[in-house]
Amino acid sequence: MRKLLILLSTALILTGCGAAANREALKQASETSGVQESKATEYGVIGEAGAPSDESLPEIPYVDYSDELFDDTIVAPDDVVVDLPDAENDKDLIYYNGVYFHKSLPQSIRNAFFKYYLMEPKQVRETLNEYGLMIVVDKDGTYTGGHAGLYYAEARILAINGSSESKIAMSVNHELGHCVDSLIGEIVGIPIDEDIYWLGISNSEEYTDIFYDEYADSGFPDWNNYSSFEFFAETYRYVIEDNTYMLNKVPQSAEYVRKTINHYFGSPDEPIYPEY
């Protein structure tokens, strides 16, 4: 197995170009940059036979799993070093509807993953697929360092801990928030900050101001309050899951995330969040 040092975050301020141009830029970048550029269309599109349709998704109530996964003493590590998933050569992984799952995982875990993944706007899912994102769901946190999820930004690999439905519920849309954050930063070409080491819009001056203004009363677990990029990802999760209760606690961040999704993935004729 190769080893990968996960380094975290930089900056970007929304530009004034149109959403259609932004989506085209994302598409072009997926064809010309990144570790997996030759595999940009290899992983399929979620929604093929066997996966639940968008229309079948139930309304998801808010469930706080923070007590199970985190405690008050946890601190952010300076860096995280774990095995990089090698889906093509790992014989314990099977390919199912565009995602690599450990072969021992039951259908209930696969269904739980797709329940949350298919909440993502179709435009976002399609763009991440073109971007060459690989998703791996392991059985016990082997590829996540024991965490509920981990995004390998340099390799464009999203790893999810499939050991329980609660970890999936907590991680899928949160980690996809990191994917979106990193993708926008990479496409716009933000240089890596020497202190943060993360390519993303979440470290822009505008968003960090929002983070410092709202994190203390957010109600987010401590793990998601220690940095602007974790705060962005957790807000993204609640925007995607339409969790009004949590979003009302972070109105500025929620508006910023919705506008970001519209700006980079929507279009004037089909905005993802029309009110924004």
Secondary structure, 3 states (H helix, E strand, C coil): CCEEEECCCCCCCCCCCCHHHHHHHHHHHHHHCCCCHHHCCCCCCCCCCCCCCHHHCCCCCCCCCHHHHCCCCCCCCCCEEEECCCCCCCCCEEEECCEEEECCCCHHHHHHHHHHHCCCCHHHHHHHHHCCCEEEEECCCCCCCCCCEEEECCCCEEEEECCCHHHHHHHHHHHHHHHHHHHHHHHHCCCCCCCCCCCCHHHCHHHHHHHHHHHHHCCCCHHHCCCHHHHHHHHHHHHHCCCHHHHCCCHHHHHHHHHHHHHHHCCCCCCCCCCC
